[in-house]
Amino acid sequence: MGILISLAVLSERATMQVYLDRTKCVRWQAACESCFSSRLTLKEFEVADCAMAVVSDGSEDITFQIKDRDGTNKILVITPEEEAEASDSWLLLWEKKEAEADKLKENPTAKS
């Protein structure tokens, strides 16, 4: 299971680690966003069709490891300040963070 690769690194900084496998769920993207938003608001991912595991460990961030339908593994760390944005769209937040990370790789001295 490649989705569980970085458990040791993630456990140092995440309040909750949530492992989702979208290949196990039949929801299309808009329904997935709605389901994710509801679960994020309640902090209750155990009951989602795509939930594989939920591990609590005490800080404020929530780290999601998401196996997407195309086979890619997405890691999304959501801070308390980002919860509203993630509630609107976890995928758009992930894309935004990926773009910011790519910019930093291209220009390590720039701030995002």
MMTF fields as JSON, N, C-alpha, C and O atoms, coordinates in Angstrom:
{
  "mmtfVersion": "1.0.0",
  "mmtfProducer": "UNKNOWN",
  "numBonds": 447,
  "numAtoms": 448,
  "numGroups": 112,
  "numChains": 1,
  "numModels": 1,
  "chainsPerModel": [1],
  "groupsPerChain": [112],
  "chainIdList": ["A"],
  "bondAtomList": [4, 2, 8, 6, 12, 10, 16, 14, 20, 18, 24, 22, 28, 26, 32, 30, 36, 34, 40, 38, 44, 42, 48, 46, 52, 50, 56, 54, 60, 58, 64, 62, 68, 66, 72, 70, 76, 74, 80, 78, 84, 82, 88, 86, 92, 90, 96, 94, 100, 98, 104, 102, 108, 106, 112, 110, 116, 114, 120, 118, 124, 122, 128, 126, 132, 130, 136, 134, 140, 138, 144, 142, 148, 146, 152, 150, 156, 154, 160, 158, 164, 162, 168, 166, 172, 170, 176, 174, 180, 178, 184, 182, 188, 186, 192, 190, 196, 194, 200, 198, 204, 202, 208, 206, 212, 210, 216, 214, 220, 218, 224, 222, 228, 226, 232, 230, 236, 234, 240, 238, 244, 242, 248, 246, 252, 250, 256, 254, 260, 258, 264, 262, 268, 266, 272, 270, 276, 274, 280, 278, 284, 282, 288, 286, 292, 290, 296, 294, 300, 298, 304, 302, 308, 306, 312, 310, 316, 314, 320, 318, 324, 322, 328, 326, 332, 330, 336, 334, 340, 338, 344, 342, 348, 346, 352, 350, 356, 354, 360, 358, 364, 362, 368, 366, 372, 370, 376, 374, 380, 378, 384, 382, 388, 386, 392, 390, 396, 394, 400, 398, 404, 402, 408, 406, 412, 410, 416, 414, 420, 418, 424, 422, 428, 426, 432, 430, 436, 434, 440, 438, 444, 442],
  "bondOrderList": [1, 1, 1, 1, 1, 1, 1, 1, 1, 1, 1, 1, 1, 1, 1, 1, 1, 1, 1, 1, 1, 1, 1, 1, 1, 1, 1, 1, 1, 1, 1, 1, 1, 1, 1, 1, 1, 1, 1, 1, 1, 1, 1, 1, 1, 1, 1, 1, 1, 1, 1, 1, 1, 1, 1, 1, 1, 1, 1, 1, 1, 1, 1, 1, 1, 1, 1, 1, 1, 1, 1, 1, 1, 1, 1, 1, 1, 1, 1, 1, 1, 1, 1, 1, 1, 1, 1, 1, 1, 1, 1, 1, 1, 1, 1, 1, 1, 1, 1, 1, 1, 1, 1, 1, 1, 1, 1, 1, 1, 1, 1],
  "groupList": [{"groupName": "MET", "atomNameList": ["N", "CA", "C", "O"], "elementList": ["N", "C", "C", "O"], "formalChargeList": [0, 0, 0, 0], "bondAtomList": [1, 0, 2, 1, 3, 2], "bondOrderList": [1, 1, 2], "singleLetterCode": "M", "chemCompType": "L-PEPTIDE LINKING"}, {"groupName": "GLY", "atomNameList": ["N", "CA", "C", "O"], "elementList": ["N", "C", "C", "O"], "formalChargeList": [0, 0, 0, 0], "bondAtomList": [1, 0, 2, 1, 3, 2], "bondOrderList": [1, 1, 2], "singleLetterCode": "G", "chemCompType": "PEPTIDE LINKING"}, {"groupName": "ILE", "atomNameList": ["N", "CA", "C", "O"], "elementList": ["N", "C", "C", "O"], "formalChargeList": [0, 0, 0, 0], "bondAtomList": [1, 0, 2, 1, 3, 2], "bondOrderList": [1, 1, 2], "singleLetterCode": "I", "chemCompType": "L-PEPTIDE LINKING"}, {"groupName": "LEU", "atomNameList": ["N", "CA", "C", "O"], "elementList": ["N", "C", "C", "O"], "formalChargeList": [0, 0, 0, 0], "bondAtomList": [1, 0, 2, 1, 3, 2], "bondOrderList": [1, 1, 2], "singleLetterCode": "L", "chemCompType": "L-PEPTIDE LINKING"}, {"groupName": "SER", "atomNameList": ["N", "CA", "C", "O"], "elementList": ["N", "C", "C", "O"], "formalChargeList": [0, 0, 0, 0], "bondAtomList": [1, 0, 2, 1, 3, 2], "bondOrderList": [1, 1, 2], "singleLetterCode": "S", "chemCompType": "L-PEPTIDE LINKING"}, {"groupName": "ALA", "atomNameList": ["N", "CA", "C", "O"], "elementList": ["N", "C", "C", "O"], "formalChargeList": [0, 0, 0, 0], "bondAtomList": [1, 0, 2, 1, 3, 2], "bondOrderList": [1, 1, 2], "singleLetterCode": "A", "chemCompType": "L-PEPTIDE LINKING"}, {"groupName": "VAL", "atomNameList": ["N", "CA", "C", "O"], "elementList": ["N", "C", "C", "O"], "formalChargeList": [0, 0, 0, 0], "bondAtomList": [1, 0, 2, 1, 3, 2], "bondOrderList": [1, 1, 2], "singleLetterCode": "V", "chemCompType": "L-PEPTIDE LINKING"}, {"groupName": "GLU", "atomNameList": ["N", "CA", "C", "O"], "elementList": ["N", "C", "C", "O"], "formalChargeList": [0, 0, 0, 0], "bondAtomList": [1, 0, 2, 1, 3, 2], "bondOrderList": [1, 1, 2], "singleLetterCode": "E", "chemCompType": "L-PEPTIDE LINKING"}, {"groupName": "ARG", "atomNameList": ["N", "CA", "C", "O"], "elementList": ["N", "C", "C", "O"], "formalChargeList": [0, 0, 0, 0], "bondAtomList": [1, 0, 2, 1, 3, 2], "bondOrderList": [1, 1, 2], "singleLetterCode": "R", "chemCompType": "L-PEPTIDE LINKING"}, {"groupName": "THR", "atomNameList": ["N", "CA", "C", "O"], "elementList": ["N", "C", "C", "O"], "formalChargeList": [0, 0, 0, 0], "bondAtomList": [1, 0, 2, 1, 3, 2], "bondOrderList": [1, 1, 2], "singleLetterCode": "T", "chemCompType": "L-PEPTIDE LINKING"}, {"groupName": "GLN", "atomNameList": ["N", "CA", "C", "O"], "elementList": ["N", "C", "C", "O"], "formalChargeList": [0, 0, 0, 0], "bondAtomList": [1, 0, 2, 1, 3, 2], "bondOrderList": [1, 1, 2], "singleLetterCode": "Q", "chemCompType": "L-PEPTIDE LINKING"}, {"groupName": "TYR", "atomNameList": ["N", "CA", "C", "O"], "elementList": ["N", "C", "C", "O"], "formalChargeList": [0, 0, 0, 0], "bondAtomList": [1, 0, 2, 1, 3, 2], "bondOrderList": [1, 1, 2], "singleLetterCode": "Y", "chemCompType": "L-PEPTIDE LINKING"}, {"groupName": "ASP", "atomNameList": ["N", "CA", "C", "O"], "elementList": ["N", "C", "C", "O"], "formalChargeList": [0, 0, 0, 0], "bondAtomList": [1, 0, 2, 1, 3, 2], "bondOrderList": [1, 1, 2], "singleLetterCode": "D", "chemCompType": "L-PEPTIDE LINKING"}, {"groupName": "LYS", "atomNameList": ["N", "CA", "C", "O"], "elementList": ["N", "C", "C", "O"], "formalChargeList": [0, 0, 0, 0], "bondAtomList": [1, 0, 2, 1, 3, 2], "bondOrderList": [1, 1, 2], "singleLetterCode": "K", "chemCompType": "L-PEPTIDE LINKING"}, {"groupName": "CYS", "atomNameList": ["N", "CA", "C", "O"], "elementList": ["N", "C", "C", "O"], "formalChargeList": [0, 0, 0, 0], "bondAtomList": [1, 0, 2, 1, 3, 2], "bondOrderList": [1, 1, 2], "singleLetterCode": "C", "chemCompType": "L-PEPTIDE LINKING"}, {"groupName": "TRP", "atomNameList": ["N", "CA", "C", "O"], "elementList": ["N", "C", "C", "O"], "formalChargeList": [0, 0, 0, 0], "bondAtomList": [1, 0, 2, 1, 3, 2], "bondOrderList": [1, 1, 2], "singleLetterCode": "W", "chemCompType": "L-PEPTIDE LINKING"}, {"groupName": "PHE", "atomNameList": ["N", "CA", "C", "O"], "elementList": ["N", "C", "C", "O"], "formalChargeList": [0, 0, 0, 0], "bondAtomList": [1, 0, 2, 1, 3, 2], "bondOrderList": [1, 1, 2], "singleLetterCode": "F", "chemCompType": "L-PEPTIDE LINKING"}, {"groupName": "ASN", "atomNameList": ["N", "CA", "C", "O"], "elementList": ["N", "C", "C", "O"], "formalChargeList": [0, 0, 0, 0], "bondAtomList": [1, 0, 2, 1, 3, 2], "bondOrderList": [1, 1, 2], "singleLetterCode": "N", "chemCompType": "L-PEPTIDE LINKING"}, {"groupName": "PRO", "atomNameList": ["N", "CA", "C", "O"], "elementList": ["N", "C", "C", "O"], "formalChargeList": [0, 0, 0, 0], "bondAtomList": [1, 0, 2, 1, 3, 2], "bondOrderList": [1, 1, 2], "singleLetterCode": "P", "chemCompType": "L-PEPTIDE LINKING"}],
  "groupTypeList": [0, 1, 2, 3, 2, 4, 3, 5, 6, 3, 4, 7, 8, 5, 9, 0, 10, 6, 11, 3, 12, 8, 9, 13, 14, 6, 8, 15, 10, 5, 5, 14, 7, 4, 14, 16, 4, 4, 8, 3, 9, 3, 13, 7, 16, 7, 6, 5, 12, 14, 5, 0, 5, 6, 6, 4, 12, 1, 4, 7, 12, 2, 9, 16, 10, 2, 13, 12, 8, 12, 1, 9, 17, 13, 2, 3, 6, 2, 9, 18, 7, 7, 7, 5, 7, 5, 4, 12, 4, 15, 3, 3, 3, 15, 7, 13, 13, 7, 5, 7, 5, 12, 13, 3, 13, 7, 17, 18, 9, 5, 13, 4],
  "groupIdList": [1, 2, 3, 4, 5, 6, 7, 8, 9, 10, 11, 12, 13, 14, 15, 16, 17, 18, 19, 20, 21, 22, 23, 24, 25, 26, 27, 28, 29, 30, 31, 32, 33, 34, 35, 36, 37, 38, 39, 40, 41, 42, 43, 44, 45, 46, 47, 48, 49, 50, 51, 52, 53, 54, 55, 56, 57, 58, 59, 60, 61, 62, 63, 64, 65, 66, 67, 68, 69, 70, 71, 72, 73, 74, 75, 76, 77, 78, 79, 80, 81, 82, 83, 84, 85, 86, 87, 88, 89, 90, 91, 92, 93, 94, 95, 96, 97, 98, 99, 100, 101, 102, 103, 104, 105, 106, 107, 108, 109, 110, 111, 112],
  "secStructList": [7, 4, 4, 4, 6, 6, 2, 2, 2, 2, 2, 6, 6, 7, 1, 3, 3, 3, 3, 3, 3, 4, 4, 4, 7, 7, 7, 7, 2, 2, 2, 2, 2, 2, 2, 2, 2, 2, 2, 2, 2, 2, 6, 7, 7, 6, 6, 1, 6, 6, 3, 3, 3, 3, 3, 3, 7, 1, 1, 1, 7, 3, 3, 3, 3, 3, 3, 7, 6, 6, 1, 7, 3, 3, 3, 3, 3, 3, 7, 4, 4, 4, 2, 2, 2, 2, 2, 2, 7, 2, 2, 2, 2, 2, 2, 2, 2, 2, 2, 2, 2, 2, 2, 2, 2, 2, 7, 6, 6, 1, 7, 7],
  "xCoordList": [0.836, 0.0, 0.874, 1.308, 1.136, 1.965, 1.425, 2.179, 0.153, -0.447, 0.043, -0.103, 0.617, 1.055, 2.55, 3.124, 3.185, 4.627, 5.218, 6.17, 4.707, 5.39, 4.755, 4.626, 4.365, 3.765, 4.686, 4.229, 5.953, 6.869, 7.007, 6.986, 7.147, 7.283, 5.993, 6.029, 4.865, 3.59, 3.208, 2.608, 3.534, 3.077, 3.701, 3.183, 4.798, 5.434, 4.655, 4.812, 3.811, 3.221, 1.715, 1.152, 1.059, -0.358, -1.238, -0.958, -2.319, -3.271, -4.029, -4.321, -4.33, -5.109, -4.551, -4.339, -4.322, -3.925, -5.099, -5.612, -5.509, -6.667, -6.225, -5.678, -6.463, -6.093, -7.367, -8.24, -7.452, -8.637, -8.251, -7.184, -9.104, -8.892, -10.13, -11.155, -10.01, -11.166, -11.568, -12.66, -10.728, -11.123, -12.163, -12.789, -12.351, -13.324, -14.694, -15.613, -14.836, -16.076, -16.652, -15.904, -17.961, -18.61, -18.955, -19.467, -18.683, -19.057, -18.257, -17.047, -18.935, -18.258, -17.656, -17.907, -16.866, -16.054, -16.877, -16.509, -17.969, -18.762, -19.339, -19.371, -19.787, -20.312, -19.19, -19.404, -18.007, -16.839, -16.514, -16.253, -16.529, -16.242, -17.262, -16.893, -18.52, -19.571, -19.392, -19.509, -19.111, -18.885, -17.669, -17.716, -16.588, -15.365, -15.647, -15.207, -16.382, -16.708, -17.486, -17.182, -18.477, -19.272, -18.409, -18.511, -17.562, -16.693, -15.669, -15.367, -15.13, -14.146, -14.781, -14.179, -15.985, -16.69, -16.901, -16.735, -17.264, -17.533, -16.285, -16.312, -15.193, -13.958, -14.267, -13.814, -15.043, -15.538, -15.375, -16.317, -14.186, -13.908, -14.092, -14.122, -14.213, -14.307, -15.484, -15.434, -16.537, -17.747, -17.794, -18.748, -16.798, -16.775, -16.496, -15.739, -17.117, -16.913, -15.453, -14.988, -14.737, -13.354, -12.347, -11.157, -12.785, -11.861, -11.244, -11.952, -9.93, -9.204, -8.702, -8.698, -8.276, -7.775, -7.779, -7.611, -7.973, -7.892, -7.057, -7.357, -6.001, -5.103, -5.014, -4.635, -5.355, -5.243, -3.921, -3.487, -3.265, -2.019, -1.721, -0.614, -2.647, -2.534, -2.26, -2.525, -1.759, -1.552, -2.776, -3.84, -2.627, -3.806, -4.038, -5.168, -3.009, -3.156, -3.796, -3.709, -4.433, -4.963, -4.255, -4.259, -3.652, -2.946, -3.772, -4.145, -4.045, -4.787, -3.832, -3.088, -3.858, -3.192, -4.323, -5.101, -4.394, -5.531, -5.039, -4.264, -5.491, -5.231, -6.36, -7.523, -6.002, -7.029, -7.361, -6.669, -8.409, -8.884, -7.885, -7.879, -7.04, -6.045, -4.799, -3.833, -4.825, -3.711, -2.666, -1.758, -2.778, -1.808, -2.125, -3.276, -1.08, -1.234, -1.056, -0.029, -2.046, -2.013, -1.887, -2.597, -0.981, -0.863, -1.322, -0.809, -2.285, -2.842, -2.839, -3.516, -2.062, -2.035, -2.908, -2.671, -3.915, -4.853, -4.648, -4.802, -4.297, -4.171, -5.556, -6.462, -5.74, -7.045, -7.465, -8.651, -6.499, -6.81, -7.277, -7.938, -6.95, -7.312, -8.581, -9.002, -9.185, -10.345, -11.51, -12.174, -11.772, -12.878, -12.594, -13.481, -11.36, -10.986, -11.071, -11.537, -10.628, -10.702, -12.148, -12.48, -13.003, -14.425, -15.061, -15.958, -14.595, -15.093, -14.649, -15.446, -13.361, -12.848, -11.481, -10.494, -11.425, -10.136, -9.217, -8.007, -9.789, -8.972, -8.345, -7.171, -9.122, -8.559, -7.477, -6.473, -7.668, -6.641, -5.386, -4.276, -5.549, -4.394, -3.653, -2.426, -4.395, -3.767, -3.019, -1.916, -3.615, -2.978, -1.671, -0.649, -1.711, -0.51, 0.566, 1.754, 0.161, 1.126, 1.792, 3.001, 1.007, 1.56, 2.549, 3.607, 2.204, 3.108, 4.395, 5.479, 4.288, 5.475, 6.352, 7.578, 5.725, 6.486, 7.234, 8.383, 6.586, 7.25, 8.467, 9.516, 8.331, 9.457, 10.602, 11.769, 10.278, 11.325, 12.086, 13.305, 11.349, 11.97, 12.802, 13.864, 12.318, 12.99, 12.967, 12.084, 13.923, 13.904, 13.971, 13.61, 14.417, 14.509, 13.213, 13.069, 12.266, 10.984, 10.054, 10.082, 9.235, 8.21, 6.887, 6.613, 6.051, 4.746, 3.731, 2.578],
  "yCoordList": [-1.193, 0.0, 1.247, 1.692, 1.808, 2.995, 4.212, 5.15, 4.23, 5.403, 5.586, 6.673, 4.557, 4.643, 4.914, 4.697, 5.379, 5.543, 6.391, 5.947, 7.569, 8.492, 8.605, 9.714, 7.524, 7.545, 8.165, 8.972, 7.82, 8.317, 9.827, 10.496, 10.367, 11.813, 12.517, 13.525, 12.01, 12.668, 12.642, 13.598, 11.585, 11.462, 12.495, 12.739, 13.108, 14.119, 15.424, 16.216, 15.671, 16.998, 17.03, 18.12, 15.925, 15.939, 15.554, 14.585, 16.325, 15.97, 14.724, 13.857, 14.661, 13.549, 13.212, 14.088, 11.95, 11.478, 10.685, 9.776, 11.04, 10.392, 9.802, 10.505, 8.518, 7.814, 7.525, 6.783, 8.125, 7.97, 7.262, 7.519, 6.384, 5.69, 5.92, 5.258, 6.872, 7.244, 6.147, 6.211, 5.15, 4.043, 3.152, 2.324, 3.312, 2.507, 3.184, 2.63, 4.365, 5.136, 5.424, 5.585, 5.488, 5.727, 7.197, 7.545, 8.066, 9.479, 10.157, 9.959, 10.953, 11.779, 12.973, 13.143, 13.805, 14.828, 15.806, 16.078, 16.336, 17.307, 16.662, 17.288, 15.432, 14.727, 14.411, 14.431, 14.122, 13.888, 15.151, 15.083, 16.3, 17.574, 17.826, 18.263, 17.556, 17.754, 16.806, 17.221, 15.548, 14.552, 14.952, 14.909, 15.34, 15.755, 16.936, 16.958, 17.918, 19.112, 18.748, 19.239, 17.897, 17.463, 16.749, 17.009, 15.85, 15.084, 15.991, 15.814, 16.967, 17.895, 18.742, 18.954, 19.222, 20.034, 19.253, 19.794, 17.992, 17.14, 16.449, 15.875, 16.509, 15.768, 14.283, 13.64, 13.765, 12.395, 11.695, 11.623, 11.185, 10.562, 9.053, 8.431, 8.46, 7.008, 6.438, 5.293, 7.224, 6.712, 6.958, 6.54, 7.618, 7.869, 6.564, 5.718, 6.408, 5.192, 4.989, 3.856, 6.088, 6.0, 5.917, 5.732, 6.048, 6.061, 4.685, 3.685, 4.649, 3.414, 3.376, 2.321, 4.54, 4.606, 6.051, 6.975, 6.232, 7.546, 7.365, 6.519, 8.176, 8.087, 9.461, 10.426, 9.567, 10.835, 10.858, 9.849, 12.056, 12.133, 13.48, 13.659, 14.436, 15.564, 16.986, 17.866, 17.314, 18.726, 19.276, 18.657, 20.436, 21.085, 20.776, 20.891, 20.391, 20.136, 18.766, 17.861, 18.645, 17.348, 16.995, 17.778, 15.822, 15.372, 14.294, 13.289, 14.526, 13.558, 12.917, 13.606, 11.607, 10.883, 10.296, 9.468, 10.744, 10.4, 9.637, 10.161, 8.404, 7.666, 8.04, 7.714, 8.724, 9.206, 8.146, 7.135, 8.388, 7.407, 7.153, 6.079, 8.145, 7.968, 7.232, 7.059, 6.8, 6.051, 6.9, 6.36, 8.224, 9.085, 9.181, 9.068, 9.391, 9.616, 11.095, 11.678, 11.694, 13.119, 13.275, 12.618, 14.149, 14.47, 15.906, 16.815, 16.103, 17.43, 17.668, 16.969, 18.67, 19.058, 20.299, 21.313, 20.212, 21.319, 21.883, 21.181, 23.165, 23.856, 24.336, 24.384, 24.692, 25.22, 26.44, 26.632, 27.256, 28.451, 28.1, 28.912, 26.918, 26.51, 25.662, 25.267, 25.38, 24.483, 25.004, 24.22, 26.308, 26.856, 26.671, 26.293, 26.939, 26.767, 25.293, 24.976, 24.403, 22.965, 22.496, 21.586, 23.113, 22.777, 23.143, 22.451, 24.23, 24.618, 23.617, 23.194, 23.233, 22.26, 21.756, 22.489, 20.51, 19.944, 19.863, 20.054, 19.579, 19.423, 20.75, 20.79, 21.834, 23.142, 23.566, 24.154, 23.277, 23.596, 22.773, 23.299, 21.502, 20.656, 21.198, 21.289, 21.56, 22.105, 23.4, 23.617, 24.257, 25.516, 25.252, 25.876, 24.332, 24.02, 23.382, 23.646, 22.556, 21.954, 23.024, 22.977, 23.989, 25.081, 25.909, 26.293, 26.183, 26.932, 26.155, 26.738, 24.852, 24.017, 23.991, 24.03, 23.925, 23.944, 25.257, 25.264, 26.378, 27.686, 27.736, 28.251, 27.2, 27.185, 26.316, 26.633, 25.232, 24.378, 25.126, 25.002, 25.913, 26.68, 27.829, 28.14, 28.469, 29.625, 29.493, 30.05, 28.765, 28.479, 29.709, 29.614, 30.851, 32.05, 32.847, 33.758, 32.521, 33.244, 32.724, 31.542, 33.618, 33.221, 33.071, 33.794, 32.121, 31.929, 32.881, 32.858],
  "zCoordList": [0.0, 0.0, 0.0, 1.063, -1.148, -1.275, -0.564, -0.303, -0.245, 0.398, 1.833, 2.391, 2.439, 3.827, 3.953, 5.021, 2.894, 2.829, 3.953, 4.595, 4.215, 5.108, 6.486, 7.005, 7.077, 8.412, 9.451, 10.261, 9.454, 10.483, 10.417, 11.451, 9.229, 9.07, 9.456, 10.162, 9.011, 9.265, 10.733, 11.225, 11.44, 12.817, 13.735, 14.824, 13.324, 14.151, 14.168, 15.097, 13.157, 13.086, 12.856, 12.749, 12.779, 12.422, 13.596, 14.301, 13.805, 14.847, 14.459, 15.284, 13.211, 12.715, 11.347, 10.509, 11.14, 9.824, 9.281, 9.934, 8.091, 7.493, 6.164, 5.314, 5.991, 4.773, 3.99, 4.44, 2.813, 1.975, 0.682, 0.125, 0.214, -1.049, -1.907, -1.742, -2.825, -3.646, -4.621, -5.186, -4.836, -5.71, -5.038, -5.7, -3.74, -2.986, -2.887, -2.283, -3.469, -3.351, -4.741, -5.705, -4.838, -6.127, -6.362, -7.426, -5.382, -5.532, -6.637, -6.747, -7.453, -8.445, -7.712, -6.519, -8.397, -7.727, -6.88, -5.737, -7.41, -6.636, -5.37, -4.311, -5.483, -4.309, -3.32, -2.108, -3.831, -2.978, -2.184, -0.983, -2.855, -2.177, -1.062, 0.028, -1.327, -0.332, 0.858, 2.011, 0.575, 1.625, 2.465, 3.694, 1.796, 2.489, 3.407, 4.556, 2.893, 3.675, 4.94, 6.027, 4.793, 5.952, 6.977, 8.176, 6.504, 7.412, 8.087, 9.267, 7.342, 7.909, 9.005, 10.057, 8.761, 9.755, 11.051, 12.144, 10.923, 12.09, 12.638, 13.727, 11.877, 12.223, 12.397, 13.344, 11.464, 11.562, 10.22, 9.431, 9.968, 8.675, 8.684, 7.622, 9.853, 9.945, 9.162, 8.713, 8.998, 8.357, 6.848, 6.191, 6.292, 4.849, 4.107, 4.584, 2.931, 2.138, 1.75, 1.624, 1.562, 1.098, 2.24, 1.984, 3.487, 4.627, 4.841, 4.966, 4.882, 5.144, 6.582, 7.215, 7.099, 8.476, 8.944, 8.149, 10.237, 10.867, 12.131, 12.973, 12.25, 13.399, 14.04, 13.376, 15.317, 16.047, 16.785, 17.34, 16.788, 17.531, 18.181, 18.689, 18.194, 19.097, 18.686, 19.505, 17.51, 17.187, 16.466, 16.481, 15.837, 15.249, 13.768, 13.293, 13.038, 11.604, 11.357, 12.187, 10.203, 9.776, 8.474, 7.523, 8.437, 7.244, 6.561, 7.167, 5.295, 4.489, 3.5, 2.803, 3.444, 2.37, 1.547, 2.02, 0.308, -0.546, -1.768, -2.567, -1.904, -3.136, -4.085, -3.847, -5.157, -6.074, -7.118, -7.239, -7.853, -8.837, -9.957, -10.56, -10.234, -11.292, -10.79, -11.534, -9.529, -8.967, -8.26, -7.628, -8.356, -7.683, -6.195, -5.774, -5.421, -3.982, -3.716, -4.063, -3.107, -2.791, -1.28, -0.518, -0.854, 0.568, 0.739, 0.087, 1.614, 1.878, 3.379, 4.133, 3.808, 5.217, 5.359, 4.704, 6.215, 6.417, 7.814, 8.814, 7.866, 9.149, 9.566, 8.733, 10.833, 11.249, 10.422, 10.155, 10.023, 9.226, 7.815, 7.166, 7.337, 5.975, 5.911, 4.824, 7.044, 7.042, 6.207, 5.529, 6.241, 5.44, 3.951, 3.187, 3.548, 2.14, 1.735, 0.64, 2.606, 2.326, 2.269, 1.51, 3.067, 3.053, 1.72, 1.239, 1.132, -0.196, -1.25, -2.088, -1.207, -2.169, -1.728, -1.786, -1.288, -0.902, -2.111, -1.987, -3.288, -4.487, -4.916, -5.283, -4.872, -5.228, -4.238, -4.639, -2.952, -1.958, -2.225, -2.152, -2.53, -2.841, -4.063, -4.052, -5.122, -6.33, -6.022, -6.525, -5.2, -4.81, -4.064, -4.349, -3.115, -2.339, -3.212, -3.026, -4.151, -5.072, -5.933, -6.156, -6.417, -7.226, -6.403, -6.903, -5.139, -4.259, -4.014, -4.014, -3.809, -3.587, -4.834, -4.733, -6.014, -7.266, -7.436, -7.878, -7.085, -7.171, -6.263, -6.651, -5.051, -4.114, -4.622, -4.394, -5.304, -5.878, -6.96, -7.072, -7.768, -8.844, -8.303, -8.842, -7.226, -6.647, -5.124, -4.472, -4.55, -3.109, -2.207, -1.034, -2.707, -1.866, -1.839, -1.023, -2.714, -2.762, -1.674, -1.33, -1.14, -0.167, -0.89, -1.847, -0.43, -1.073, -0.541, -0.971]
}
